[in-house]
């Protein structure tokens, strides 16, 4: 669960994703998996300058959608798969409020993506 303030957290997460560069970064990090990508690799792959990328990565990190780790002189970023599963669960949980269309649980492939 997103815990206390889950609605506010969901709003921050969706707001961070509502920008084309940040959405492209998340999609690249999802593909990279738990290994993640160095900031320079992300910038090269997306054709984004270092200062612009730094701004967007900070926004995604503040929204809790990515994590960073330092290895020597590089910073690697990974998608926070648990946070994304929580966000999808937040949406799915209220789906139809008991209507027939939502009798089935969220697709397992969505909820297990990135799970270790």
Buried (B, 14 or more C-beta within 10 A) or exposed (E): EBEEEBEEBBEBBEEBBEEEBBBBBBEBBBEBBEEBBBBEBBBEBBEBEEEEBBBBBEBBBEBBBBBBEEEEEEBBBBBBBEBBBBBBBBEBEEEEEEEEEBEEEBEEEEBEBBEE
